Structures are given as C-alpha cells and as structure tokens.
Amino acid sequence: MGELRRDPVVGRWVIVDTDHPNKPEDFKYEQNINKGGLCPFCYGNEFMTPPEISCFRDPSTSANSPGWQVRVVANKFPALQIEGELDRRGLGIYDLSNGIGAHEVLIESPFHNKDIPELLPEEIESYLKMCCVRAADLKKDSRFKYIMVFRNYGSSAGASLEHPHTQLVALPMVPKNALEEIHGARDYFNYRERCIFCDIIRQEIQDKTRVILENKYFISFCPFVSRFPFEIMITPKQHSGYFCHISAEEIVALAQILKETLAKLKKVFLNLSYNYIIHSAPINGEVDVEYYHWHLEIMPKLTQVAGFEWGTGFYLDPTSPELAAQYLKKV
C-alpha cells in the first residue's frame, strides 16, 4: 500500500508509491538533445536580441557586442509590458487590468551547450549575482508585487531556445501558488511562533534520509511531500525572506550546492530536462517576511501531470523522496 502525505505548508496531499517504487532505469523520459542552428544568445549574435538591460562584461568591450559573461535583455515576446498603467477595473463580476509587468531573459553564459553543472564555480556565482541585481532593481518599481525567477532547461521543460537561460517576470500582484505558501507559513508562525521552513530544515538535518548535500549556508534535499519523482529543494539554513538579500559568501555556497546537486541529478538521468523556480517573498510591503523563507525548487521532467492530478490537486509520486535521495547521494 502507498502512503498519503500532507504538505505542512500548503496542505496539499501527495500519494507516494512506497511498495513498488520506480527506479531511475524505469523512467521513460524525453531526453534533451541539442539540435544546433543559429542562436540569438551566442557570442556574435547580440544584434538578434533586444538591447542589454544589464551585463557583466570585459570593460574594454562595448554594449551589445561579444565580451560578456552574463547578459540580460528584455524578452522578445514578453508576457507583460513594463510601459503603461495597471488600470484595475471590473467587467460585471470579472476583474481585469492591463498586462503591466516586466519580462527579462538572463543569458547565463556565452556557452551554448553548457548547463550549470558544466560551468565553473565563478561563472555560476556571476549568474546568481546577476539574478540578485535584477531582482533588486525590479523591486524598486512600486507597481510590482512579486518577482518570479525561473529556469526551463530542455524542450520538454518548456525551453523554446536551447541556449541555457533564466527568466525573470515581475508581476503586479502575488500569484496564487505563492499565496498558498505564504498563507501556510503565516498560519504556522501564528500558531507556533516559528518559521515552518526553518523547522523543515531542522527536521531534514535530524532525519538525514532525504538530505542530498549540505554546506555551511545551504541544504539540498528531496522534500518529504515531493509532488514529482526526484524533486529537490535547496534552501538557506539562515532565515531570510528575500532571495535578492543573499550575501557574497552565500552566493559562493549556493553556486557550489546548485552545481553539485544538478550534476548528481543529470548523472542519474542522462540529458534530463527540468525546471527550477526561486520562491521569494513578495515585494513592496505585501507580506511580513518574518514568517516566510525563500527557497529553490528543482522539478525533473520524468512524469506528466494528467487527469487525476488536474481533477484532484493530488500528485502521484512513483518514487519516494527517501529512495530518490539515496540514488542521488550515491553519485
């Protein structure tokens, strides 16, 4: 018999197969294969993207030319536009507003075929630093209430371009998924006067069975209530609500644990596609960050969400997080 597990943050239920779990070799997934072709994110093709918003580059080089290490441009086909007024209004019982926000693409490195595990530690540090720089800058716009930082790697994870990149979207309201976490964290804090994520970290360190990696500042583990097989969470040990408040020393530690965690995952699953999302507190006074704790979620594309999940909100995890962590730790 499998197990029903309840997420202590959002109250979501997950069904975990503990009797006949899938091993890594049991998964049939679409492998990510580079097809080549002209890439707008590669060196020499800077003219193919919108102008640079921000960039780490050799000071002897000019904007929108080769010589950069990390480059940020506006999304050529943005989901939201930064210009204009929000203009909230009603249409009968319906609420709507103009599509105001920001949508940026962060090109992590000039290398077309290098995912994070293949980059040097200092290259990953520059990438993470730029994520913080852009999040902090977007936070200055009082129209924005939430900044979503996410990464789609591989076509089955939704990446429309092969060259590894990250996206930042600034929203004029806090999205529903973030609100569920925030409200769950607030309720727990009001009841116990502690951060639920800090308690989860202590529990995982104590149990050890789901921990993959750990360093001075961060822990990488398979959550007890994993929605997807080999789902991973990376979270700071020190309580902090905002990702963009990370220190220089913490960036070094995050780069290390992110590189090693993804390297392990991609050794278990060759040419794996995956998504990761940085969950951070809302901005511009929307939430008291005393009870929220930023974290990064990695979701491998090994299974598909189908009718049962859409209909119930439950997720089916064919591999327990304890078993997944065992495989990842061995690598």
C-alpha positions in Angstrom: 0.0 0.0 0.0 1.3 3.5 -0.8 1.3 6.5 1.5 -0.8 9.7 1.6 1.4 12.6 2.7 0.2 16.1 3.5 2.4 19.1 2.8 2.6 21.1 6.1 3.0 24.4 4.2 0.1 24.5 1.7 -2.0 21.5 2.9 -1.6 19.6 -0.5 -1.9 15.8 -0.4 0.5 13.6 -2.4 0.3 9.8 -3.0 3.7 8.2 -2.7 4.4 4.7 -4.0 6.4 3.1 -1.3 5.6 -0.6 -2.2 6.7 -0.7 -5.8 8.7 2.4 -6.4 10.2 3.3 -9.8 14.0 3.1 -10.0 15.8 5.5 -12.3 16.0 3.0 -15.1 12.2 2.6 -15.0 11.5 6.2 -16.2 10.9 6.7 -19.9 11.5 10.4 -20.5 12.2 12.6 -23.4 15.9 13.3 -23.5 17.2 16.8 -24.2 19.3 16.7 -27.4 20.8 19.9 -28.8 19.8 20.3 -32.4 22.1 23.3 -33.3 21.3 26.1 -35.6 21.6 29.9 -35.4 21.2 31.0 -31.7 20.5 34.6 -30.7 22.1 34.1 -27.3 25.5 33.0 -28.6 28.6 35.3 -29.0 28.5 37.4 -32.1 24.7 37.3 -32.3 23.9 40.1 -29.9 22.2 42.0 -32.6 19.5 39.4 -32.7 18.2 40.2 -29.2 16.7 43.4 -27.7 19.4 45.8 -26.2 21.1 44.9 -23.0 19.4 45.8 -19.8 22.3 44.8 -17.6 25.6 42.9 -18.3 28.8 41.6 -16.7 31.4 42.1 -19.4 35.0 42.9 -20.2 35.3 46.7 -19.6 37.2 47.1 -22.8 34.2 45.9 -24.8 31.1 47.8 -25.8 27.4 47.1 -25.1 25.6 44.6 -27.3 28.8 43.0 -28.6 30.9 40.0 -27.6 33.0 40.1 -24.4 30.2 39.5 -21.9 30.0 36.8 -19.2 26.3 37.3 -18.2 23.8 39.3 -20.2 20.2 40.4 -19.5 17.8 41.5 -22.2 14.1 42.1 -22.5 12.1 39.1 -23.6 11.4 39.5 -27.3 7.9 38.2 -26.9 7.0 39.3 -23.3 4.1 38.0 -21.4 3.8 41.5 -19.8 4.8 45.1 -20.8 6.6 47.5 -18.5 5.1 50.6 -20.1 1.7 52.0 -19.1 -0.7 52.0 -16.2 -2.3 49.0 -14.5 -5.8 50.4 -14.6 -7.6 47.8 -12.5 -11.3 47.6 -13.4 -14.4 45.4 -13.4 -16.4 43.8 -16.2 -19.6 42.7 -14.4 -18.4 40.0 -11.9 -15.0 39.8 -13.6 -11.8 41.7 -12.6 -9.2 42.7 -15.1 -6.3 45.1 -15.6 -3.7 46.0 -18.3 -0.9 43.5 -18.7 1.7 45.5 -16.8 4.9 43.9 -15.6 8.4 43.1 -16.7 9.7 40.1 -18.5 13.5 39.7 -18.8 15.8 36.9 -20.1 19.1 36.3 -18.3 21.6 34.6 -20.5 23.8 32.7 -18.1 26.9 32.3 -20.1 28.2 32.6 -23.7 28.4 28.8 -24.0 25.6 27.2 -26.0 26.0 23.7 -24.7 26.9 24.2 -21.1 24.3 23.7 -18.4 25.1 24.8 -14.8 27.0 21.6 -13.9 29.5 22.3 -16.7 30.1 25.9 -15.7 33.0 27.0 -13.5 32.0 28.0 -9.9 32.8 31.6 -10.6 30.6 31.6 -13.7 27.7 30.3 -11.7 28.4 32.9 -9.0 28.2 35.7 -11.6 24.9 34.3 -12.9 23.4 34.2 -9.4 24.7 37.6 -8.6 23.0 39.0 -11.8 19.7 37.3 -10.7 20.0 39.3 -7.4 20.9 42.5 -9.2 17.9 42.3 -11.5 15.5 41.3 -8.7 16.7 44.2 -6.6 16.3 46.6 -9.4 12.8 45.4 -10.4 11.8 45.7 -6.7 12.2 49.5 -7.0 9.1 49.7 -9.2 6.2 50.2 -6.7 3.8 48.7 -9.3 5.3 45.3 -8.9 4.4 43.0 -6.0 6.1 39.7 -6.9 9.2 38.7 -8.8 9.3 35.2 -10.3 12.8 33.8 -11.2 12.5 30.5 -13.1 14.5 28.4 -15.4 13.3 25.9 -18.1 16.0 23.6 -19.2 15.2 21.3 -22.2 12.4 21.3 -24.7 10.1 19.1 -22.6 10.5 21.6 -19.7 9.3 24.4 -21.9 12.5 25.9 -23.2 12.0 27.4 -26.6 15.7 28.1 -27.1 18.4 25.5 -26.4 21.0 28.0 -25.1 20.6 27.9 -21.2 18.9 30.9 -19.8 16.8 32.1 -16.9 13.7 34.3 -16.9 12.6 37.0 -14.5 9.0 38.1 -14.5 7.8 41.0 -12.3 4.0 40.8 -11.6 1.6 43.5 -10.3 0.0 41.0 -7.9 1.1 38.0 -5.9 0.3 34.7 -7.8 -1.9 32.1 -6.3 0.8 29.4 -5.8 3.0 31.9 -3.9 0.0 33.0 -1.7 -0.7 29.4 -0.7 2.8 29.1 0.6 2.7 32.5 2.3 -0.6 31.8 4.0 0.5 28.4 5.2 3.7 29.9 6.6 1.8 32.7 8.3 -0.7 30.3 9.9 2.2 28.1 11.2 4.0 31.1 12.5 0.9 32.4 14.3 0.4 29.0 15.9 4.0 28.2 16.9 5.8 31.5 16.6 8.4 29.8 14.4 9.2 29.7 10.7 7.9 26.4 9.1 10.7 26.3 6.6 13.3 26.6 9.4 11.5 23.7 11.2 11.6 21.6 8.0 15.3 22.2 7.7 15.9 21.1 11.3 13.8 18.0 10.7 15.6 17.1 7.5 19.0 17.5 9.1 17.9 15.4 12.0 16.3 12.6 9.8 19.2 12.6 7.2 17.3 10.2 5.0 16.2 12.8 2.4 19.3 15.1 2.5 21.5 15.1 -0.7 24.1 17.8 0.1 24.8 20.3 2.8 27.3 23.1 3.3 27.7 26.0 5.8 24.8 28.0 4.4 22.5 25.7 2.3 20.9 22.3 2.4 19.7 20.3 -0.7 17.1 17.6 -0.1 14.2 15.7 -1.5 11.1 17.1 0.2 9.1 14.7 2.4 6.0 15.6 0.3 7.5 15.6 -3.2 5.0 16.1 -5.9 7.3 14.7 -8.6 9.9 11.9 -8.6 13.4 13.2 -7.7 12.0 16.7 -6.8 14.7 18.7 -4.9 14.6 21.7 -2.7 17.6 23.9 -2.0 17.1 26.3 0.9 19.2 28.6 3.1 19.8 27.5 6.6 19.7 31.1 7.8 16.2 32.5 7.8 15.7 35.0 5.0 12.6 36.1 3.1 14.1 37.7 0.1 16.4 35.9 -2.4 18.0 39.2 -3.5 19.3 39.8 0.0 21.8 37.0 -0.3 25.4 37.9 0.8 28.5 37.4 -1.4 29.6 34.5 0.8 26.2 32.8 0.5 26.3 33.2 -3.3 29.5 31.2 -3.4 27.9 28.5 -1.2 24.7 28.5 -3.3 26.7 28.2 -6.6 28.5 25.2 -5.1 25.5 23.3 -3.9 23.4 24.1 -7.1 26.2 22.9 -9.3 26.7 19.7 -7.4 23.0 18.9 -6.9 22.2 19.3 -10.6 25.4 17.3 -11.6 24.1 14.4 -9.5 20.6 14.6 -11.0 22.0 14.7 -14.5 24.3 11.7 -13.9 21.3 9.6 -12.7 19.2 10.8 -15.6 21.2 11.5 -18.8 20.2 14.5 -20.9 17.4 15.3 -18.4 15.1 18.3 -18.9 14.0 20.1 -15.7 12.5 23.3 -14.3 13.6 25.3 -11.3 11.9 28.1 -9.6 13.1 30.5 -6.9 10.4 31.2 -4.4 10.9 34.5 -2.7 8.8 36.8 -0.5 6.5 39.4 -2.2 7.9 42.9 -2.6 6.8 46.4 -1.8 5.1 45.8 1.5 2.8 42.9 0.5 3.9 40.5 3.2 5.8 40.5 6.5 8.8 38.4 5.7 9.3 37.4 9.4 7.4 34.1 8.6 8.5 33.4 5.0 11.7 31.7 3.9 13.0 31.8 0.3 14.0 28.6 -1.4 14.7 27.0 -4.8 12.7 24.1 -6.2 14.1 21.7 -8.9 11.5 19.7 -10.8 12.8 17.0 -13.2 10.6 16.2 -16.2 10.3 12.5 -15.6 6.5 12.2 -15.5 3.5 14.1 -16.8 0.7 15.7 -14.9 -2.6 14.1 -16.1 -6.3 13.9 -15.4 -6.1 12.7 -11.8 -3.7 15.5 -10.7 -5.7 18.2 -12.5 -9.0 16.9 -11.1 -8.0 16.4 -7.5 -5.0 18.6 -6.9 -3.2 15.5 -5.6 0.1 14.4 -7.1 1.3 10.8 -7.7 4.9 10.3 -6.9 6.1 6.9 -8.1 9.5 7.1 -6.2 9.6 8.1 -2.6 11.8 11.0 -1.7 13.8 8.8 0.6 14.7 6.4 -2.2 15.4 9.3 -4.6 17.8 10.9 -2.1 19.6 7.5 -1.8 20.3 7.4 -5.5 21.4 11.0 -5.7 23.7 10.7 -2.7 25.4 7.7 -4.2 26.5 9.6 -7.3 
